[in-house]
Amino acid sequence: MGTDAKENGKEVFYYEKGEDGRTGCKVCPRLCNIKPGHRGYCRVRENRNGVLYATNYGQCTSYGVDPIEKKPLYHFHPGSFILSLGTVGCNLRCGFCQNWEIAHGDPKTVYLSPDQAVGAALAAREKDTPNVGLAYTYSEPFMWYEYVYDTSRLARSKGLKNVLVTNGYVNEEPLKALLPYIDAMNIDVKGFTDRYYRDTCAGRLDPVIRTVEISAGKCHVEITTLLVPGLNDSPEEIRELARWLGGIDRDIPLHFSRYFPNYKFDLDPTPAATMLMARETAGEYLNYVYIGNAPELDGGKTLCPQCSSVVIDRRGYRTSAAGLDGDSCSGCGGSIKVIL
């Protein structure tokens, strides 16, 4: 897009016009019915005289090259880097939000057209950094839908990979339209009860379940769950989460992230014992379970499901795949689900 998109945003792809100039947004399950001059729940979709605009089109809060493991993606080009960029706005209200300054605040932005974003990713690929593509992250990329769609199509045409780091709170039609251009997703499954979603995140669980189930058959998927003490960390809930994921594919990597006080939550950090219990419980149903935000627990190694040898060693964001022989364990020859 040119100057018009920079100054005015872009018309939303999925909405319908209603009576009295209202617009019904159809991007996410909230289905906001927006009056002229008003914005939806995400704060970035605005009704301008009966036309719904994405005001954040091309507006970046930050961008830079990150290790792919930071997304976190552990089974998608391990040890590589990816140009990460994000915007403002979100369609959930998680009390523990880790990026609340940009998701719910009013940060400064710079305009980055799809051409500029793809150009930056290509330039990074040509340097010593093994950049594989673009990651749409930091805030909710589905609230940046039109920009992500345009940029990911252009990136794909240039041989770059596209990654979404998302809460998965999106409707089926826009999800399916975008998936052909997406190579990998880390989907944040906040918890595994509808009550937790309603009370803690102002959302619902079912749309996220649907997103995971649809996406797992279309691109590489990894899951992250932040364990909040006393709210979503019971052995029973963890077992149900892992059993469901294992029913889709035992090879889906699950990342349990340790909670620390942030935004509106001041609970104590997640105990180490809870993190270890979660890994052990989920490991009954899944081949790859990780612990994040707790370096002292050494929870980032990829182990062979057959012989338990370390096939990918991670120390911080330093990654070594010395235990791999192609996509097989160099020790026992067992298959490892990894995209190299």
Wavefront OBJ file of the C-alpha trace (Angstrom):
o trace
v 0.000 0.000 0.000
v 1.047 3.597 -0.421
v 0.453 6.825 1.430
v -3.275 6.175 1.775
v -2.670 3.057 3.873
v -0.010 4.852 5.897
v -2.316 7.691 6.813
v -5.725 6.078 6.858
v -5.379 2.343 7.402
v -7.076 -0.170 5.159
v -10.640 -1.399 4.765
v -11.202 -4.575 6.753
v -11.560 -7.770 4.710
v -14.194 -9.509 6.850
v -17.127 -7.338 7.915
v -20.680 -6.559 6.900
v -22.613 -3.314 6.746
v -25.738 -3.035 8.865
v -28.477 -0.588 9.707
v -27.831 2.966 10.884
v -24.312 2.878 9.478
v -23.148 0.125 11.853
v -20.495 -2.375 10.806
v -20.319 -5.973 11.986
v -16.719 -7.174 12.231
v -16.309 -10.872 11.370
v -12.592 -11.370 11.991
v -12.821 -12.739 15.525
v -15.481 -14.465 17.670
v -16.472 -11.202 19.371
v -18.368 -10.133 16.231
v -18.329 -6.498 17.312
v -21.258 -4.392 16.080
v -19.618 -0.982 15.740
v -21.329 2.388 15.545
v -20.019 5.093 13.174
v -17.084 6.881 14.767
v -16.421 4.036 17.187
v -13.922 1.181 17.406
v -14.261 -2.488 18.247
v -13.065 -4.301 21.345
v -9.554 -4.652 19.862
v -9.260 -0.820 19.632
v -7.895 -0.913 16.079
v -10.966 -1.467 13.859
v -12.860 1.764 13.323
v -16.205 2.486 11.677
v -15.801 5.467 9.375
v -19.139 6.423 7.912
v -20.251 2.824 7.579
v -16.917 1.446 6.336
v -14.751 -0.579 8.734
v -11.057 0.258 8.684
v -7.995 -1.425 10.210
v -6.323 1.652 11.659
v -3.146 -0.250 12.520
v -2.337 -1.336 8.961
v 1.457 -1.168 8.651
v 1.835 0.451 12.063
v 4.692 -1.280 13.905
v 5.475 -0.871 17.564
v 8.791 -2.646 17.139
v 10.648 -5.001 14.856
v 13.949 -6.819 14.931
v 15.673 -10.124 14.292
v 15.081 -12.723 17.032
v 16.172 -16.313 17.575
v 13.383 -18.609 16.370
v 13.410 -20.248 19.820
v 12.202 -16.967 21.335
v 8.753 -17.305 19.672
v 8.954 -20.064 21.088
v 9.384 -22.503 18.210
v 11.683 -25.431 19.013
v 10.918 -27.756 16.099
v 10.898 -25.246 13.233
v 14.354 -24.463 11.810
v 16.058 -24.697 15.236
v 19.000 -22.359 15.671
v 17.805 -19.963 12.968
v 16.597 -16.370 13.263
v 13.472 -14.563 12.142
v 12.494 -10.931 11.624
v 9.811 -10.254 14.240
v 7.335 -7.404 14.042
v 4.215 -6.386 15.921
v 1.528 -3.753 16.172
v -1.037 -2.521 18.710
v -4.325 -4.015 19.847
v -5.682 -7.322 21.099
v -9.053 -9.065 21.241
v -8.512 -10.634 24.679
v -7.946 -9.009 28.079
v -5.654 -11.355 29.973
v -4.979 -10.107 33.487
v -1.396 -11.409 33.300
v -0.599 -9.921 29.862
v 3.144 -9.899 29.235
v 2.972 -7.232 26.487
v 0.206 -5.051 27.872
v 2.017 -1.815 27.011
v 1.468 -2.447 23.303
v -1.593 -4.681 23.440
v -3.642 -2.323 25.594
v -1.593 0.858 25.755
v -0.931 3.635 23.266
v 2.667 3.109 22.127
v 4.429 4.997 19.380
v 4.492 3.278 16.017
v 6.384 3.554 12.758
v 4.922 2.727 9.365
v 6.360 -0.328 7.647
v 4.792 -1.285 4.337
v 4.641 -4.952 3.270
v 7.385 -4.205 0.727
v 9.570 -2.681 3.440
v 8.962 -5.577 5.849
v 9.812 -8.191 3.247
v 12.802 -6.165 2.116
v 14.118 -6.049 5.686
v 13.696 -9.813 6.035
v 15.534 -10.416 2.753
v 18.344 -8.091 3.808
v 18.707 -9.974 7.103
v 18.842 -13.257 5.193
v 21.744 -11.968 3.115
v 23.818 -11.164 6.205
v 25.529 -13.626 8.534
v 22.270 -14.105 10.425
v 20.388 -17.135 9.014
v 17.036 -15.344 8.817
v 14.248 -17.610 7.565
v 11.415 -15.099 7.239
v 8.950 -13.007 9.225
v 7.174 -13.568 12.534
v 4.032 -11.602 13.338
v 4.175 -11.381 17.111
v 4.394 -9.137 20.232
v 0.665 -8.289 20.062
v -2.179 -10.265 18.440
v -1.459 -10.748 14.712
v -5.071 -11.615 13.854
v -5.931 -8.036 14.873
v -3.423 -7.039 12.185
v -5.129 -9.350 9.737
v -5.089 -7.298 6.537
v -1.431 -6.376 6.930
v -0.383 -9.916 7.834
v -2.310 -11.271 4.853
v -0.716 -8.834 2.395
v 2.782 -9.201 3.834
v 2.725 -12.987 4.166
v 1.648 -13.408 0.534
v 4.504 -11.191 -0.618
v 6.970 -12.945 1.696
v 5.936 -16.352 0.376
v 6.542 -15.193 -3.209
v 10.096 -14.252 -2.194
v 10.851 -17.623 -0.600
v 10.490 -16.452 3.006
v 8.720 -18.298 5.826
v 5.786 -16.781 7.743
v 5.178 -17.398 11.448
v 2.245 -16.383 13.643
v 2.541 -16.085 17.421
v -1.118 -15.860 18.335
v -3.854 -16.366 20.892
v -5.811 -18.269 18.250
v -8.979 -16.229 18.871
v -10.122 -15.927 15.271
v -13.072 -17.006 13.160
v -12.799 -19.984 10.853
v -13.207 -18.205 7.504
v -10.377 -15.656 7.898
v -8.171 -18.328 9.485
v -8.557 -20.673 6.529
v -7.934 -17.850 4.056
v -4.611 -16.964 5.708
v -3.279 -20.454 6.431
v -2.016 -21.175 2.885
v 0.643 -18.498 3.459
v 1.612 -19.514 7.013
v 4.432 -21.972 7.666
v 4.334 -22.184 11.454
v 2.281 -21.025 14.414
v 2.799 -20.884 18.138
v -0.717 -20.789 19.547
v -1.199 -19.611 23.121
v -3.740 -21.902 24.780
v -4.306 -19.892 27.948
v -5.855 -22.745 29.893
v -8.198 -25.629 29.288
v -11.483 -24.531 30.845
v -14.006 -22.089 29.489
v -14.298 -20.558 32.937
v -10.619 -19.641 32.949
v -10.970 -17.970 29.555
v -14.071 -16.052 30.633
v -12.787 -14.952 34.055
v -9.138 -14.307 33.239
v -8.999 -13.449 29.536
v -12.509 -12.170 28.682
v -12.817 -14.813 25.973
v -13.955 -18.375 25.315
v -12.075 -21.645 24.926
v -13.922 -23.264 22.005
v -12.681 -20.886 19.252
v -9.093 -21.540 20.315
v -9.621 -25.302 20.255
v -10.994 -24.957 16.729
v -8.016 -22.870 15.611
v -5.527 -25.431 16.888
v -7.360 -28.359 15.311
v -7.655 -26.639 11.920
v -4.103 -25.255 11.885
v -2.395 -28.474 12.962
v -3.358 -30.034 9.657
v -2.161 -27.079 7.573
v 1.152 -25.885 9.032
v 3.661 -26.574 11.789
v 2.058 -25.885 15.190
v 3.494 -25.524 18.683
v 1.511 -24.636 21.802
v 2.326 -22.406 24.779
v 0.469 -22.377 28.098
v 1.393 -19.939 30.860
v 0.779 -21.701 34.179
v -0.772 -19.295 36.698
v -0.770 -20.602 40.297
v -4.181 -21.726 41.474
v -5.967 -20.792 38.249
v -4.973 -23.171 35.442
v -2.220 -25.350 36.899
v -4.074 -28.304 38.400
v -2.879 -31.789 37.378
v -6.383 -32.528 36.078
v -6.481 -29.526 33.753
v -2.952 -30.141 32.512
v -3.845 -33.765 31.833
v -6.923 -32.770 29.813
v -4.930 -30.255 27.792
v -2.223 -32.779 26.973
v -4.694 -35.584 26.237
v -6.517 -33.349 23.740
v -3.289 -32.304 22.009
v -2.057 -35.876 21.924
v -5.302 -36.877 20.245
v -4.460 -34.466 17.429
v -0.789 -35.427 17.174
v 1.606 -36.681 19.884
v 4.389 -34.770 18.137
v 2.889 -31.308 18.779
v 5.416 -29.520 21.037
v 3.909 -28.061 24.218
v 5.672 -25.239 26.070
v 4.736 -24.615 29.703
v 5.771 -21.070 30.575
v 6.384 -19.947 34.160
v 4.200 -17.049 35.277
v 5.639 -13.943 36.941
v 3.581 -10.984 38.248
v 2.637 -8.595 35.447
v -0.083 -6.162 34.386
v -3.051 -6.705 36.755
v -1.814 -9.891 38.425
v 0.359 -9.904 41.553
v 0.268 -13.603 42.432
v 3.553 -15.255 43.376
v 5.518 -16.841 40.506
v 4.686 -20.395 39.522
v 6.534 -22.840 41.823
v 9.238 -24.952 40.222
v 7.488 -28.083 41.484
v 4.379 -27.152 39.478
v 6.403 -26.716 36.295
v 8.050 -30.108 36.735
v 4.715 -31.761 37.496
v 3.203 -30.256 34.356
v 6.033 -31.574 32.181
v 5.772 -35.058 33.652
v 1.978 -35.163 33.366
v 1.868 -33.881 29.784
v 4.668 -36.242 28.831
v 2.258 -39.151 29.201
v 0.445 -37.925 26.082
v 3.009 -35.864 24.146
v 6.502 -36.576 22.848
v 7.891 -33.064 23.319
v 7.155 -31.006 26.437
v 9.198 -27.971 27.455
v 9.524 -25.605 30.421
v 10.045 -21.908 29.700
v 10.800 -18.840 31.834
v 12.667 -21.075 34.291
v 16.278 -21.537 33.102
v 17.255 -23.204 36.355
v 14.987 -26.146 35.466
v 16.849 -26.848 32.222
v 13.580 -27.405 30.394
v 14.576 -26.533 26.828
v 16.309 -29.689 25.648
v 14.703 -31.809 22.941
v 14.883 -35.481 23.895
v 14.447 -38.429 21.577
v 11.048 -40.018 22.362
v 12.567 -43.463 21.779
v 15.848 -43.423 23.763
v 15.714 -40.093 25.697
v 19.024 -38.897 24.252
v 19.447 -35.134 23.871
v 19.013 -34.449 20.155
v 18.784 -30.643 20.356
v 20.559 -28.879 23.215
v 19.498 -25.355 24.183
v 21.281 -23.054 26.598
v 19.406 -19.785 26.598
v 19.030 -19.021 22.907
v 22.143 -20.935 21.907
v 21.061 -24.065 20.073
v 22.999 -27.157 19.036
v 21.464 -29.997 17.034
v 24.516 -32.252 17.439
v 22.275 -35.170 18.412
v 20.439 -35.114 15.095
v 21.297 -37.001 11.957
v 18.957 -35.285 9.532
v 15.558 -35.650 11.188
v 16.599 -38.775 13.101
v 18.235 -39.371 16.476
v 21.943 -39.993 15.944
v 21.894 -42.395 18.877
v 19.074 -44.826 18.092
v 17.919 -43.727 14.630
v 14.450 -42.878 15.903
v 12.398 -40.298 13.993
v 12.338 -36.743 15.391
v 9.513 -34.415 14.376
v 11.468 -31.333 13.364
v 11.607 -29.032 10.331
v 15.217 -28.231 9.463
l 1 2 3 4 5 6 7 8 9 10 11 12 13 14 15 16 17 18 19 20 21 22 23 24 25 26 27 28 29 30 31 32 33 34 35 36 37 38 39 40 41 42 43 44 45 46 47 48 49 50 51 52 53 54 55 56 57 58 59 60 61 62 63 64 65 66 67 68 69 70 71 72 73 74 75 76 77 78 79 80 81 82 83 84 85 86 87 88 89 90 91 92 93 94 95 96 97 98 99 100 101 102 103 104 105 106 107 108 109 110 111 112 113 114 115 116 117 118 119 120 121 122 123 124 125 126 127 128 129 130 131 132 133 134 135 136 137 138 139 140 141 142 143 144 145 146 147 148 149 150 151 152 153 154 155 156 157 158 159 160 161 162 163 164 165 166 167 168 169 170 171 172 173 174 175 176 177 178 179 180 181 182 183 184 185 186 187 188 189 190 191 192 193 194 195 196 197 198 199 200 201 202 203 204 205 206 207 208 209 210 211 212 213 214 215 216 217 218 219 220 221 222 223 224 225 226 227 228 229 230 231 232 233 234 235 236 237 238 239 240 241 242 243 244 245 246 247 248 249 250 251 252 253 254 255 256 257 258 259 260 261 262 263 264 265 266 267 268 269 270 271 272 273 274 275 276 277 278 279 280 281 282 283 284 285 286 287 288 289 290 291 292 293 294 295 296 297 298 299 300 301 302 303 304 305 306 307 308 309 310 311 312 313 314 315 316 317 318 319 320 321 322 323 324 325 326 327 328 329 330 331 332 333 334 335 336 337 338 339 340
